């Protein structure tokens, strides 16, 4: 069954190979190697696209750290209170992830994105509820 599913995915990828896409105002096509080519002119929307990619990467790193916190809790019955403690679970934890609080009830972590605005993203867990907000308190 796994091989059949893989074959279906590969066939779908082959059919969709030259895709059109729109991202941050750019439109283009995807080459056979999977890399986008800009067809709307040099540099249009590039900075905005790079900023958005940096923000998404930071959010992903923080979600990965969230998973690490749950693993840490499973072993220690409390959440990691420092980034160093969290690295005992994941030695490859992004160095920009900062653990600002950790206890048996929850944690708070943040990351500063590598975008032009140095956007801040935060994940908090308290009382069983998890919150994901930016530096201004807006959900992401």
URJO-V12596 format. One line per field, one symbol per residue. phi: phi as a letter, one per 20 degrees, with the letter a starting at -180 (. if undefined). burial: b if it has 24 or more other ideal C-beta (glycine too) atoms within 12 Angstrom, else e. Layout:
# URJO-V12596
phi: ???
burial: ???
This chain:
# URJO-V12596
phi: .ffffffffffffffegeeebcblnecacefgfnefdeddofmfmffffffffffffffffffffffffffffgedlbefecffffffecfeggfefdedabbferbbcbbdfedfelfdcccccblnddcdcefenefc
burial: eeeeeeeeeeeeeeeeeeeeeeeeebebeeeeeeebeeeeeeeeeeeebeebebbebbbebbebbbebbbebbeeeeebbbebebbeebbeebbebbbbebbbeebbbbbbbbebeeebbbbbbbeeeeeebebeeeeeb
